Amino acid sequence: GITIEHYFIAQKIEKVKEYLMYDEFSLSEIAQKMQYSDVAHLSNQFKKVTGFTPTIFKNGIVNNRIAIEDL
């Protein structure tokens, strides 16, 4: 029920959530790994999809990661 573009974005955001949960990389490193043009673009897209900023998610206030196969 979603477009291919939205599905692809949802997969990327789930991978970003995974990186944030493991706390191995900075947000700028995650943006680079996930091929975002910059941290601002990643943050805006993350908030648009999840309703939360990456920082709020990383600080453990929200933990609603969905397995990619369940998308």
PDB file of N, CA, C, O and CB in Angstrom:
ATOM      1  N   GLY A   1       0.787  -1.194   0.000  1.00  0.00           N
ATOM      2  CA  GLY A   1       0.000   0.000   0.000  1.00  0.00           C
ATOM      3  C   GLY A   1       0.840   1.273   0.000  1.00  0.00           C
ATOM      4  O   GLY A   1       0.306   2.364   0.200  1.00  0.00           O
ATOM      5  N   ILE A   2       2.172   1.144  -0.226  1.00  0.00           N
ATOM      6  CA  ILE A   2       3.004   2.344  -0.286  1.00  0.00           C
ATOM      7  C   ILE A   2       3.827   2.323  -1.574  1.00  0.00           C
ATOM      8  O   ILE A   2       3.964   1.289  -2.228  1.00  0.00           O
ATOM      9  CB  ILE A   2       3.933   2.441   0.961  1.00  0.00           C
ATOM     10  N   THR A   3       4.360   3.472  -1.914  1.00  0.00           N
ATOM     11  CA  THR A   3       5.180   3.546  -3.127  1.00  0.00           C
ATOM     12  C   THR A   3       6.545   2.906  -2.877  1.00  0.00           C
ATOM     13  O   THR A   3       6.962   2.716  -1.735  1.00  0.00           O
ATOM     14  CB  THR A   3       5.349   5.018  -3.588  1.00  0.00           C
ATOM     15  N   ILE A   4       7.212   2.588  -3.953  1.00  0.00           N
ATOM     16  CA  ILE A   4       8.561   2.027  -3.846  1.00  0.00           C
ATOM     17  C   ILE A   4       9.482   3.014  -3.145  1.00  0.00           C
ATOM     18  O   ILE A   4      10.316   2.617  -2.331  1.00  0.00           O
ATOM     19  CB  ILE A   4       9.120   1.670  -5.242  1.00  0.00           C
ATOM     20  N   GLU A   5       9.336   4.291  -3.453  1.00  0.00           N
ATOM     21  CA  GLU A   5      10.174   5.312  -2.812  1.00  0.00           C
ATOM     22  C   GLU A   5       9.971   5.329  -1.300  1.00  0.00           C
ATOM     23  O   GLU A   5      10.944   5.377  -0.548  1.00  0.00           O
ATOM     24  CB  GLU A   5       9.867   6.697  -3.395  1.00  0.00           C
ATOM     25  N   HIS A   6       8.725   5.290  -0.850  1.00  0.00           N
ATOM     26  CA  HIS A   6       8.452   5.291   0.588  1.00  0.00           C
ATOM     27  C   HIS A   6       8.947   4.001   1.246  1.00  0.00           C
ATOM     28  O   HIS A   6       9.421   4.027   2.382  1.00  0.00           O
ATOM     29  CB  HIS A   6       6.947   5.469   0.843  1.00  0.00           C
ATOM     30  N   TYR A   7       8.840   2.896   0.550  1.00  0.00           N
ATOM     31  CA  TYR A   7       9.359   1.625   1.076  1.00  0.00           C
ATOM     32  C   TYR A   7      10.874   1.703   1.242  1.00  0.00           C
ATOM     33  O   TYR A   7      11.409   1.279   2.266  1.00  0.00           O
ATOM     34  CB  TYR A   7       8.981   0.446   0.138  1.00  0.00           C
ATOM     35  N   PHE A   8      11.566   2.241   0.242  1.00  0.00           N
ATOM     36  CA  PHE A   8      13.017   2.375   0.290  1.00  0.00           C
ATOM     37  C   PHE A   8      13.423   3.298   1.433  1.00  0.00           C
ATOM     38  O   PHE A   8      14.368   3.001   2.164  1.00  0.00           O
ATOM     39  CB  PHE A   8      13.559   2.907  -1.051  1.00  0.00           C
ATOM     40  N   ILE A   9      12.721   4.411   1.594  1.00  0.00           N
ATOM     41  CA  ILE A   9      13.009   5.344   2.686  1.00  0.00           C
ATOM     42  C   ILE A   9      12.773   4.671   4.035  1.00  0.00           C
ATOM     43  O   ILE A   9      13.568   4.839   4.960  1.00  0.00           O
ATOM     44  CB  ILE A   9      12.138   6.616   2.561  1.00  0.00           C
ATOM     45  N   ALA A  10      11.686   3.911   4.151  1.00  0.00           N
ATOM     46  CA  ALA A  10      11.397   3.209   5.410  1.00  0.00           C
ATOM     47  C   ALA A  10      12.509   2.226   5.758  1.00  0.00           C
ATOM     48  O   ALA A  10      12.886   2.099   6.922  1.00  0.00           O
ATOM     49  CB  ALA A  10      10.053   2.467   5.316  1.00  0.00           C
ATOM     50  N   GLN A  11      13.029   1.535   4.759  1.00  0.00           N
ATOM     51  CA  GLN A  11      14.138   0.612   5.009  1.00  0.00           C
ATOM     52  C   GLN A  11      15.379   1.367   5.485  1.00  0.00           C
ATOM     53  O   GLN A  11      16.053   0.930   6.418  1.00  0.00           O
ATOM     54  CB  GLN A  11      14.463  -0.194   3.737  1.00  0.00           C
ATOM     55  N   LYS A  12      15.678   2.494   4.851  1.00  0.00           N
ATOM     56  CA  LYS A  12      16.838   3.285   5.252  1.00  0.00           C
ATOM     57  C   LYS A  12      16.680   3.781   6.685  1.00  0.00           C
ATOM     58  O   LYS A  12      17.632   3.737   7.464  1.00  0.00           O
ATOM     59  CB  LYS A  12      17.039   4.472   4.296  1.00  0.00           C
ATOM     60  N   ILE A  13      15.504   4.246   7.032  1.00  0.00           N
ATOM     61  CA  ILE A  13      15.262   4.763   8.379  1.00  0.00           C
ATOM     62  C   ILE A  13      15.394   3.642   9.413  1.00  0.00           C
ATOM     63  O   ILE A  13      15.920   3.871  10.502  1.00  0.00           O
ATOM     64  CB  ILE A  13      13.862   5.414   8.468  1.00  0.00           C
ATOM     65  N   GLU A  14      14.932   2.455   9.092  1.00  0.00           N
ATOM     66  CA  GLU A  14      15.093   1.328  10.026  1.00  0.00           C
ATOM     67  C   GLU A  14      16.567   1.001  10.238  1.00  0.00           C
ATOM     68  O   GLU A  14      16.975   0.661  11.348  1.00  0.00           O
ATOM     69  CB  GLU A  14      14.348   0.082   9.505  1.00  0.00           C
ATOM     70  N   LYS A  15      17.363   1.103   9.183  1.00  0.00           N
ATOM     71  CA  LYS A  15      18.805   0.873   9.315  1.00  0.00           C
ATOM     72  C   LYS A  15      19.431   1.983  10.154  1.00  0.00           C
ATOM     73  O   LYS A  15      20.315   1.716  10.968  1.00  0.00           O
ATOM     74  CB  LYS A  15      19.484   0.799   7.920  1.00  0.00           C
ATOM     75  N   VAL A  16      18.989   3.215   9.969  1.00  0.00           N
ATOM     76  CA  VAL A  16      19.470   4.329  10.783  1.00  0.00           C
ATOM     77  C   VAL A  16      19.130   4.078  12.255  1.00  0.00           C
ATOM     78  O   VAL A  16      19.964   4.309  13.130  1.00  0.00           O
ATOM     79  CB  VAL A  16      18.853   5.672  10.300  1.00  0.00           C
ATOM     80  N   LYS A  17      17.913   3.608  12.530  1.00  0.00           N
ATOM     81  CA  LYS A  17      17.524   3.282  13.904  1.00  0.00           C
ATOM     82  C   LYS A  17      18.468   2.243  14.499  1.00  0.00           C
ATOM     83  O   LYS A  17      18.875   2.353  15.656  1.00  0.00           O
ATOM     84  CB  LYS A  17      16.074   2.768  13.947  1.00  0.00           C
ATOM     85  N   GLU A  18      18.809   1.246  13.711  1.00  0.00           N
ATOM     86  CA  GLU A  18      19.724   0.212  14.166  1.00  0.00           C
ATOM     87  C   GLU A  18      21.083   0.818  14.531  1.00  0.00           C
ATOM     88  O   GLU A  18      21.628   0.527  15.596  1.00  0.00           O
ATOM     89  CB  GLU A  18      19.890  -0.868  13.086  1.00  0.00           C
ATOM     90  N   TYR A  19      21.621   1.650  13.659  1.00  0.00           N
ATOM     91  CA  TYR A  19      22.899   2.309  13.943  1.00  0.00           C
ATOM     92  C   TYR A  19      22.806   3.155  15.211  1.00  0.00           C
ATOM     93  O   TYR A  19      23.730   3.153  16.024  1.00  0.00           O
ATOM     94  CB  TYR A  19      23.327   3.186  12.754  1.00  0.00           C
ATOM     95  N   LEU A  20      21.702   3.877  15.385  1.00  0.00           N
ATOM     96  CA  LEU A  20      21.536   4.707  16.567  1.00  0.00           C
ATOM     97  C   LEU A  20      21.460   3.872  17.835  1.00  0.00           C
ATOM     98  O   LEU A  20      22.014   4.255  18.865  1.00  0.00           O
ATOM     99  CB  LEU A  20      20.294   5.559  16.435  1.00  0.00           C
ATOM    100  N   MET A  21      20.784   2.745  17.771  1.00  0.00           N
ATOM    101  CA  MET A  21      20.645   1.883  18.948  1.00  0.00           C
ATOM    102  C   MET A  21      21.982   1.294  19.375  1.00  0.00           C
ATOM    103  O   MET A  21      22.245   1.171  20.572  1.00  0.00           O
ATOM    104  CB  MET A  21      19.654   0.760  18.666  1.00  0.00           C
ATOM    105  N   TYR A  22      22.825   0.930  18.422  1.00  0.00           N
ATOM    106  CA  TYR A  22      24.116   0.341  18.767  1.00  0.00           C
ATOM    107  C   TYR A  22      25.143   1.387  19.169  1.00  0.00           C
ATOM    108  O   TYR A  22      26.171   1.044  19.754  1.00  0.00           O
ATOM    109  CB  TYR A  22      24.642  -0.463  17.606  1.00  0.00           C
ATOM    110  N   ASP A  23      24.888   2.654  18.868  1.00  0.00           N
ATOM    111  CA  ASP A  23      25.709   3.773  19.325  1.00  0.00           C
ATOM    112  C   ASP A  23      27.186   3.632  18.952  1.00  0.00           C
ATOM    113  O   ASP A  23      28.063   4.023  19.722  1.00  0.00           O
ATOM    114  CB  ASP A  23      25.582   3.912  20.817  1.00  0.00           C
ATOM    115  N   GLU A  24      27.455   3.077  17.776  1.00  0.00           N
ATOM    116  CA  GLU A  24      28.841   2.904  17.321  1.00  0.00           C
ATOM    117  C   GLU A  24      29.310   4.068  16.452  1.00  0.00           C
ATOM    118  O   GLU A  24      30.511   4.312  16.334  1.00  0.00           O
ATOM    119  CB  GLU A  24      28.978   1.599  16.546  1.00  0.00           C
ATOM    120  N   PHE A  25      28.368   4.784  15.845  1.00  0.00           N
ATOM    121  CA  PHE A  25      28.705   5.837  14.899  1.00  0.00           C
ATOM    122  C   PHE A  25      28.032   7.145  15.286  1.00  0.00           C
ATOM    123  O   PHE A  25      26.964   7.157  15.898  1.00  0.00           O
ATOM    124  CB  PHE A  25      28.301   5.434  13.483  1.00  0.00           C
ATOM    125  N   SER A  26      28.672   8.237  14.919  1.00  0.00           N
ATOM    126  CA  SER A  26      28.048   9.541  15.109  1.00  0.00           C
ATOM    127  C   SER A  26      26.959   9.720  14.049  1.00  0.00           C
ATOM    128  O   SER A  26      26.884   8.959  13.084  1.00  0.00           O
ATOM    129  CB  SER A  26      29.107  10.692  15.028  1.00  0.00           C
ATOM    130  N   LEU A  27      26.135  10.720  14.243  1.00  0.00           N
ATOM    131  CA  LEU A  27      25.070  10.989  13.276  1.00  0.00           C
ATOM    132  C   LEU A  27      25.645  11.355  11.914  1.00  0.00           C
ATOM    133  O   LEU A  27      25.083  10.979  10.885  1.00  0.00           O
ATOM    134  CB  LEU A  27      24.162  12.114  13.780  1.00  0.00           C
ATOM    135  N   SER A  28      26.749  12.079  11.896  1.00  0.00           N
ATOM    136  CA  SER A  28      27.356  12.429  10.608  1.00  0.00           C
ATOM    137  C   SER A  28      27.931  11.189   9.919  1.00  0.00           C
ATOM    138  O   SER A  28      27.875  11.089   8.693  1.00  0.00           O
ATOM    139  CB  SER A  28      28.462  13.485  10.804  1.00  0.00           C
ATOM    140  N   GLU A  29      28.480  10.248  10.681  1.00  0.00           N
ATOM    141  CA  GLU A  29      28.969   9.002  10.091  1.00  0.00           C
ATOM    142  C   GLU A  29      27.817   8.165   9.541  1.00  0.00           C
ATOM    143  O   GLU A  29      27.931   7.553   8.480  1.00  0.00           O
ATOM    144  CB  GLU A  29      29.757   8.194  11.129  1.00  0.00           C
ATOM    145  N   ILE A  30      26.709   8.148  10.277  1.00  0.00           N
ATOM    146  CA  ILE A  30      25.530   7.406   9.819  1.00  0.00           C
ATOM    147  C   ILE A  30      24.995   8.033   8.523  1.00  0.00           C
ATOM    148  O   ILE A  30      24.655   7.320   7.578  1.00  0.00           O
ATOM    149  CB  ILE A  30      24.422   7.393  10.922  1.00  0.00           C
ATOM    150  N   ALA A  31      24.925   9.355   8.487  1.00  0.00           N
ATOM    151  CA  ALA A  31      24.445  10.042   7.277  1.00  0.00           C
ATOM    152  C   ALA A  31      25.315   9.671   6.087  1.00  0.00           C
ATOM    153  O   ALA A  31      24.806   9.410   4.997  1.00  0.00           O
ATOM    154  CB  ALA A  31      24.439  11.578   7.479  1.00  0.00           C
ATOM    155  N   GLN A  32      26.617   9.649   6.294  1.00  0.00           N
ATOM    156  CA  GLN A  32      27.532   9.296   5.211  1.00  0.00           C
ATOM    157  C   GLN A  32      27.341   7.835   4.795  1.00  0.00           C
ATOM    158  O   GLN A  32      27.273   7.537   3.603  1.00  0.00           O
ATOM    159  CB  GLN A  32      28.991   9.543   5.640  1.00  0.00           C
ATOM    160  N   LYS A  33      27.255   6.930   5.761  1.00  0.00           N
ATOM    161  CA  LYS A  33      27.077   5.506   5.454  1.00  0.00           C
ATOM    162  C   LYS A  33      25.786   5.244   4.671  1.00  0.00           C
ATOM    163  O   LYS A  33      25.739   4.392   3.784  1.00  0.00           O
ATOM    164  CB  LYS A  33      27.070   4.689   6.748  1.00  0.00           C
ATOM    165  N   MET A  34      24.742   6.000   5.024  1.00  0.00           N
ATOM    166  CA  MET A  34      23.434   5.786   4.403  1.00  0.00           C
ATOM    167  C   MET A  34      23.231   6.661   3.166  1.00  0.00           C
ATOM    168  O   MET A  34      22.132   6.724   2.615  1.00  0.00           O
ATOM    169  CB  MET A  34      22.329   6.060   5.411  1.00  0.00           C
ATOM    170  N   GLN A  35      24.295   7.332   2.738  1.00  0.00           N
ATOM    171  CA  GLN A  35      24.313   8.133   1.517  1.00  0.00           C
ATOM    172  C   GLN A  35      23.314   9.297   1.527  1.00  0.00           C
ATOM    173  O   GLN A  35      22.683   9.602   0.515  1.00  0.00           O
ATOM    174  CB  GLN A  35      24.031   7.248   0.340  1.00  0.00           C
ATOM    175  N   TYR A  36      23.189   9.937   2.693  1.00  0.00           N
ATOM    176  CA  TYR A  36      22.443  11.196   2.769  1.00  0.00           C
ATOM    177  C   TYR A  36      23.404  12.322   2.439  1.00  0.00           C
ATOM    178  O   TYR A  36      24.601  12.215   2.707  1.00  0.00           O
ATOM    179  CB  TYR A  36      21.792  11.403   4.186  1.00  0.00           C
ATOM    180  N   SER A  37      22.899  13.391   1.865  1.00  0.00           N
ATOM    181  CA  SER A  37      23.761  14.503   1.471  1.00  0.00           C
ATOM    182  C   SER A  37      24.384  15.189   2.677  1.00  0.00           C
ATOM    183  O   SER A  37      25.508  15.685   2.604  1.00  0.00           O
ATOM    184  CB  SER A  37      22.974  15.512   0.654  1.00  0.00           C
ATOM    185  N   ASP A  38      23.645  15.217   3.800  1.00  0.00           N
ATOM    186  CA  ASP A  38      24.174  15.796   5.032  1.00  0.00           C
ATOM    187  C   ASP A  38      23.304  15.358   6.206  1.00  0.00           C
ATOM    188  O   ASP A  38      22.276  14.705   6.026  1.00  0.00           O
ATOM    189  CB  ASP A  38      24.235  17.348   4.938  1.00  0.00           C
ATOM    190  N   VAL A  39      23.731  15.726   7.403  1.00  0.00           N
ATOM    191  CA  VAL A  39      23.021  15.330   8.618  1.00  0.00           C
ATOM    192  C   VAL A  39      21.626  15.953   8.665  1.00  0.00           C
ATOM    193  O   VAL A  39      20.676  15.325   9.133  1.00  0.00           O
ATOM    194  CB  VAL A  39      23.824  15.737   9.861  1.00  0.00           C
ATOM    195  N   ALA A  40      21.509  17.176   8.183  1.00  0.00           N
ATOM    196  CA  ALA A  40      20.206  17.846   8.201  1.00  0.00           C
ATOM    197  C   ALA A  40      19.179  17.078   7.375  1.00  0.00           C
ATOM    198  O   ALA A  40      18.032  16.928   7.796  1.00  0.00           O
ATOM    199  CB  ALA A  40      20.336  19.279   7.673  1.00  0.00           C
ATOM    200  N   HIS A  41      19.582  16.594   6.209  1.00  0.00           N
ATOM    201  CA  HIS A  41      18.667  15.826   5.365  1.00  0.00           C
ATOM    202  C   HIS A  41      18.254  14.534   6.069  1.00  0.00           C
ATOM    203  O   HIS A  41      17.076  14.177   6.070  1.00  0.00           O
ATOM    204  CB  HIS A  41      19.322  15.509   4.001  1.00  0.00           C
ATOM    205  N   LEU A  42      19.214  13.839   6.664  1.00  0.00           N
ATOM    206  CA  LEU A  42      18.896  12.620   7.415  1.00  0.00           C
ATOM    207  C   LEU A  42      17.939  12.942   8.556  1.00  0.00           C
ATOM    208  O   LEU A  42      16.934  12.254   8.733  1.00  0.00           O
ATOM    209  CB  LEU A  42      20.185  11.960   7.965  1.00  0.00           C
ATOM    210  N   SER A  43      18.236  13.971   9.323  1.00  0.00           N
ATOM    211  CA  SER A  43      17.403  14.326  10.474  1.00  0.00           C
ATOM    212  C   SER A  43      15.984  14.684  10.054  1.00  0.00           C
ATOM    213  O   SER A  43      15.017  14.266  10.691  1.00  0.00           O
ATOM    214  CB  SER A  43      18.023  15.489  11.235  1.00  0.00           C
ATOM    215  N   ASN A  44      15.861  15.464   8.976  1.00  0.00           N
ATOM    216  CA  ASN A  44      14.528  15.841   8.491  1.00  0.00           C
ATOM    217  C   ASN A  44      13.728  14.636   8.037  1.00  0.00           C
ATOM    218  O   ASN A  44      12.545  14.512   8.356  1.00  0.00           O
ATOM    219  CB  ASN A  44      14.643  16.833   7.348  1.00  0.00           C
ATOM    220  N   GLN A  45      14.375  13.744   7.291  1.00  0.00           N
ATOM    221  CA  GLN A  45      13.665  12.557   6.808  1.00  0.00           C
ATOM    222  C   GLN A  45      13.319  11.622   7.973  1.00  0.00           C
ATOM    223  O   GLN A  45      12.232  11.047   8.004  1.00  0.00           O
ATOM    224  CB  GLN A  45      14.517  11.810   5.757  1.00  0.00           C
ATOM    225  N   PHE A  46      14.225  11.473   8.912  1.00  0.00           N
ATOM    226  CA  PHE A  46      13.982  10.633  10.088  1.00  0.00           C
ATOM    227  C   PHE A  46      12.771  11.146  10.853  1.00  0.00           C
ATOM    228  O   PHE A  46      11.894  10.370  11.233  1.00  0.00           O
ATOM    229  CB  PHE A  46      15.226  10.600  11.008  1.00  0.00           C
ATOM    230  N   LYS A  47      12.724  12.451  11.078  1.00  0.00           N
ATOM    231  CA  LYS A  47      11.605  13.028  11.815  1.00  0.00           C
ATOM    232  C   LYS A  47      10.296  12.910  11.041  1.00  0.00           C
ATOM    233  O   LYS A  47       9.242  12.671  11.630  1.00  0.00           O
ATOM    234  CB  LYS A  47      11.887  14.486  12.135  1.00  0.00           C
ATOM    235  N   LYS A  48      10.363  13.077   9.729  1.00  0.00           N
ATOM    236  CA  LYS A  48       9.164  12.963   8.909  1.00  0.00           C
ATOM    237  C   LYS A  48       8.578  11.549   8.986  1.00  0.00           C
ATOM    238  O   LYS A  48       7.359  11.380   9.024  1.00  0.00           O
ATOM    239  CB  LYS A  48       9.480  13.330   7.451  1.00  0.00           C
ATOM    240  N   VAL A  49       9.445  10.542   9.008  1.00  0.00           N
ATOM    241  CA  VAL A  49       8.996   9.145   9.026  1.00  0.00           C
ATOM    242  C   VAL A  49       8.587   8.699  10.428  1.00  0.00           C
ATOM    243  O   VAL A  49       7.563   8.036  10.592  1.00  0.00           O
ATOM    244  CB  VAL A  49      10.097   8.231   8.495  1.00  0.00           C
ATOM    245  N   THR A  50       9.385   9.061  11.444  1.00  0.00           N
ATOM    246  CA  THR A  50       9.161   8.534  12.794  1.00  0.00           C
ATOM    247  C   THR A  50       8.403   9.482  13.713  1.00  0.00           C
ATOM    248  O   THR A  50       7.764   9.053  14.674  1.00  0.00           O
ATOM    249  CB  THR A  50      10.474   8.198  13.420  1.00  0.00           C
ATOM    250  N   GLY A  51       8.479  10.781  13.409  1.00  0.00           N
ATOM    251  CA  GLY A  51       7.881  11.764  14.299  1.00  0.00           C
ATOM    252  C   GLY A  51       8.837  12.225  15.390  1.00  0.00           C
ATOM    253  O   GLY A  51       8.473  13.053  16.225  1.00  0.00           O
ATOM    254  N   PHE A  52      10.048  11.697  15.389  1.00  0.00           N
ATOM    255  CA  PHE A  52      11.044  12.032  16.403  1.00  0.00           C
ATOM    256  C   PHE A  52      12.365  12.389  15.739  1.00  0.00           C
ATOM    257  O   PHE A  52      12.648  11.956  14.622  1.00  0.00           O
ATOM    258  CB  PHE A  52      11.236  10.863  17.390  1.00  0.00           C
ATOM    259  N   THR A  53      13.162  13.173  16.430  1.00  0.00           N
ATOM    260  CA  THR A  53      14.495  13.462  15.915  1.00  0.00           C
ATOM    261  C   THR A  53      15.405  12.267  16.200  1.00  0.00           C
ATOM    262  O   THR A  53      15.126  11.486  17.110  1.00  0.00           O
ATOM    263  CB  THR A  53      15.071  14.767  16.549  1.00  0.00           C
ATOM    264  N   PRO A  54      16.478  12.115  15.444  1.00  0.00           N
ATOM    265  CA  PRO A  54      17.416  11.036  15.724  1.00  0.00           C
ATOM    266  C   PRO A  54      17.994  11.114  17.143  1.00  0.00           C
ATOM    267  O   PRO A  54      18.236  10.086  17.775  1.00  0.00           O
ATOM    268  CB  PRO A  54      18.542  11.062  14.710  1.00  0.00           C
ATOM    269  N   THR A  55      18.210  12.322  17.632  1.00  0.00           N
ATOM    270  CA  THR A  55      18.762  12.491  18.981  1.00  0.00           C
ATOM    271  C   THR A  55      17.810  11.969  20.045  1.00  0.00           C
ATOM    272  O   THR A  55      18.237  11.284  20.974  1.00  0.00           O
ATOM    273  CB  THR A  55      19.075  13.960  19.245  1.00  0.00           C
ATOM    274  N   ILE A  56      16.540  12.280  19.921  1.00  0.00           N
ATOM    275  CA  ILE A  56      15.552  11.776  20.878  1.00  0.00           C
ATOM    276  C   ILE A  56      15.499  10.254  20.809  1.00  0.00           C
ATOM    277  O   ILE A  56      15.458   9.581  21.839  1.00  0.00           O
ATOM    278  CB  ILE A  56      14.151  12.383  20.599  1.00  0.00           C
ATOM    279  N   PHE A  57      15.499   9.722  19.608  1.00  0.00           N
ATOM    280  CA  PHE A  57      15.491   8.265  19.451  1.00  0.00           C
ATOM    281  C   PHE A  57      16.748   7.655  20.079  1.00  0.00           C
ATOM    282  O   PHE A  57      16.662   6.661  20.801  1.00  0.00           O
ATOM    283  CB  PHE A  57      15.396   7.881  17.952  1.00  0.00           C
ATOM    284  N   LYS A  58      17.899   8.243  19.807  1.00  0.00           N
ATOM    285  CA  LYS A  58      19.176   7.719  20.298  1.00  0.00           C
ATOM    286  C   LYS A  58      19.245   7.744  21.823  1.00  0.00           C
ATOM    287  O   LYS A  58      19.830   6.849  22.432  1.00  0.00           O
ATOM    288  CB  LYS A  58      20.337   8.523  19.713  1.00  0.00           C
ATOM    289  N   ASN A  59      18.659   8.749  22.432  1.00  0.00           N
ATOM    290  CA  ASN A  59      18.697   8.872  23.886  1.00  0.00           C
ATOM    291  C   ASN A  59      17.758   7.898  24.581  1.00  0.00           C
ATOM    292  O   ASN A  59      17.645   7.911  25.807  1.00  0.00           O
ATOM    293  CB  ASN A  59      18.351  10.278  24.289  1.00  0.00           C
ATOM    294  N   GLY A  60      17.085   7.055  23.806  1.00  0.00           N
ATOM    295  CA  GLY A  60      16.279   5.993  24.384  1.00  0.00           C
ATOM    296  C   GLY A  60      14.877   6.371  24.767  1.00  0.00           C
ATOM    297  O   GLY A  60      14.160   5.574  25.373  1.00  0.00           O
ATOM    298  N   ILE A  61      14.471   7.574  24.426  1.00  0.00           N
ATOM    299  CA  ILE A  61      13.106   7.972  24.748  1.00  0.00           C
ATOM    300  C   ILE A  61      12.118   7.179  23.908  1.00  0.00           C
ATOM    301  O   ILE A  61      11.015   6.866  24.356  1.00  0.00           O
ATOM    302  CB  ILE A  61      12.911   9.479  24.525  1.00  0.00           C
ATOM    303  N   VAL A  62      12.520   6.864  22.704  1.00  0.00           N
ATOM    304  CA  VAL A  62      11.670   6.118  21.785  1.00  0.00           C
ATOM    305  C   VAL A  62      12.471   4.917  21.290  1.00  0.00           C
ATOM    306  O   VAL A  62      13.643   5.050  20.938  1.00  0.00           O
ATOM    307  CB  VAL A  62      11.182   7.018  20.586  1.00  0.00           C
ATOM    308  N   ASN A  63      11.843   3.759  21.266  1.00  0.00           N
ATOM    309  CA  ASN A  63      12.508   2.582  20.718  1.00  0.00           C
ATOM    310  C   ASN A  63      11.453   1.727  20.022  1.00  0.00           C
ATOM    311  O   ASN A  63      10.951   0.754  20.583  1.00  0.00           O
ATOM    312  CB  ASN A  63      13.252   1.769  21.838  1.00  0.00           C
ATOM    313  N   ASN A  64      11.136   2.104  18.811  1.00  0.00           N
ATOM    314  CA  ASN A  64      10.081   1.416  18.073  1.00  0.00           C
ATOM    315  C   ASN A  64      10.597   0.868  16.757  1.00  0.00           C
ATOM    316  O   ASN A  64       9.950   1.020  15.721  1.00  0.00           O
ATOM    317  CB  ASN A  64       8.911   2.352  17.823  1.00  0.00           C
ATOM    318  N   ARG A  65      11.753   0.235  16.793  1.00  0.00           N
ATOM    319  CA  ARG A  65      12.347  -0.290  15.586  1.00  0.00           C
ATOM    320  C   ARG A  65      11.508  -1.456  15.058  1.00  0.00           C
ATOM    321  O   ARG A  65      11.054  -2.306  15.825  1.00  0.00           O
ATOM    322  CB  ARG A  65      13.796  -0.730  15.846  1.00  0.00           C
ATOM    323  N   ILE A  66      11.312  -1.483  13.757  1.00  0.00           N
ATOM    324  CA  ILE A  66      10.555  -2.538  13.085  1.00  0.00           C
ATOM    325  C   ILE A  66      11.540  -3.366  12.269  1.00  0.00           C
ATOM    326  O   ILE A  66      12.392  -2.814  11.573  1.00  0.00           O
ATOM    327  CB  ILE A  66       9.416  -1.943  12.173  1.00  0.00           C
ATOM    328  N   ALA A  67      11.426  -4.670  12.351  1.00  0.00           N
ATOM    329  CA  ALA A  67      12.284  -5.528  11.536  1.00  0.00           C
ATOM    330  C   ALA A  67      12.005  -5.245  10.067  1.00  0.00           C
ATOM    331  O   ALA A  67      10.855  -5.068   9.666  1.00  0.00           O
ATOM    332  CB  ALA A  67      12.053  -7.037  11.866  1.00  0.00           C
ATOM    333  N   ILE A  68      13.063  -5.203   9.272  1.00  0.00           N
ATOM    334  CA  ILE A  68      12.897  -4.859   7.852  1.00  0.00           C
ATOM    335  C   ILE A  68      11.938  -5.815   7.152  1.00  0.00           C
ATOM    336  O   ILE A  68      11.163  -5.398   6.291  1.00  0.00           O
ATOM    337  CB  ILE A  68      14.252  -4.872   7.138  1.00  0.00           C
ATOM    338  N   GLU A  69      11.987  -7.075   7.511  1.00  0.00           N
ATOM    339  CA  GLU A  69      11.094  -8.027   6.852  1.00  0.00           C
ATOM    340  C   GLU A  69       9.627  -7.822   7.230  1.00  0.00           C
ATOM    341  O   GLU A  69       8.738  -8.378   6.585  1.00  0.00           O
ATOM    342  CB  GLU A  69      11.511  -9.438   7.193  1.00  0.00           C
ATOM    343  N   ASP A  70       9.368  -7.019   8.282  1.00  0.00           N
ATOM    344  CA  ASP A  70       7.989  -6.736   8.696  1.00  0.00           C
ATOM    345  C   ASP A  70       7.429  -5.457   8.083  1.00  0.00           C
ATOM    346  O   ASP A  70       6.283  -5.096   8.349  1.00  0.00           O
ATOM    347  CB  ASP A  70       7.919  -6.638  10.198  1.00  0.00           C
ATOM    348  N   LEU A  71       8.230  -4.763   7.259  1.00  0.00           N
ATOM    349  CA  LEU A  71       7.756  -3.522   6.645  1.00  0.00           C
ATOM    350  C   LEU A  71       6.693  -3.809   5.605  1.00  0.00           C
ATOM    351  O   LEU A  71       6.175  -2.884   4.981  1.00  0.00           O
ATOM    352  CB  LEU A  71       8.916  -2.755   6.012  1.00  0.00           C
TER     353      LEU A  71
END
